[in-house]
């Protein structure tokens, strides 16, 4: 889960109207998960999600959605690196084929 830090005036300003603020839901799991990206336990958990029979039920839960969002946030830089690598590859092919036909 991502850590959310509300503004400090939200916590200590008792004169503020509650309607002006936003609700905060805090969920805690009773089962401990290894959240380190690439750890064997983390990979096993993701494989178990993929292999479960009732995918529509498990992926509709709030906890699993938050867990997957957190995992994607940890590995998002890999996707950006692959995108830059692919764009460089396309640029290189485009430049090299233009020189061959000119």
N, C-alpha and C positions, 0 to 999 in steps of 0.2 A: 504494500500500500504506500501511497505517496504521503509524505508528511505535509500537513496543512497547518500553517501558522496564521491564525486570525489576527486582525489588527488589535493592538493592545487596548485601544479605547473600547472595543467590543467587550473586553473582559472586565474593565474597571469603571466604565462610565455607567453608573446606575440611573442617571437621569434620562438617558436615551430611551426612546420608544422601542419596544421590541419589534414592532411592525417594520421598522426601517432596516432591520438586520436580516441576515440570512440564516437558515437553519443549518446545523452541522450534525451529521450522522457519523458516529464512531462505531466501527465494527471490529470485533476482536475474534480471532479464531482460537478454538480450543486445541487445535492440532498445530504443532510447530512445523513450519516449512523452511527449507533451506532456500533463501532468496538470492544467493550468489549466482550470478549469470555463468552458465556453463558447468556448474557442479553436477555430479552424477545424480543426486537426489532431485535436483531441479529438472533435469532432462527426463528422469523417470516419471516425474509428476506430469510433465507435458505430454509424454508418450501415453500415459494412462488416460489423460483427457482425450487424446486422439482416438484411442482404442476402445473407449467405453461405448456401450450399445445405445444409450439414450442421449445422444449428443444434443438434441434440441432442449432437453431438460437441464443438463449440466451447464451449458453455455448461456442459459438465460438467467442464471443466478447472479446476484450482485457481487458476491464474493469472488467468483471465478472471473467475472468481467474485470473487476479491479485488479485481480492477480495478473491476468493476461496484459492489461494495460501497463502495469508496472514492469513486467518482463519485456514488453515491447519498448518501453522507455529506456530500459537499460541497454538494449541492443540496437537502438535507432541509429547510432553513428555508423554501424556496419552497413546499413542500407544506404546511407548517404555516401559512404566510401565506394560501394559497388556502383552507385549511380554515376559518380564522378569518373570512375574507371571506365564504365561503359561509354560515357560521353567522349572521353579522351580517345577511346578505341574508334568510335564512329568518326571523330574528327580526323584521326590518322588515316583511316581508310579513304575518307573523302579527299584529303589532300594528296594521298599517294595515287589514287586513280585519276585525278585531274592531270597530274604530271605525266602519266603514261599516254594519255590521249592527246596531249597538246603538242 
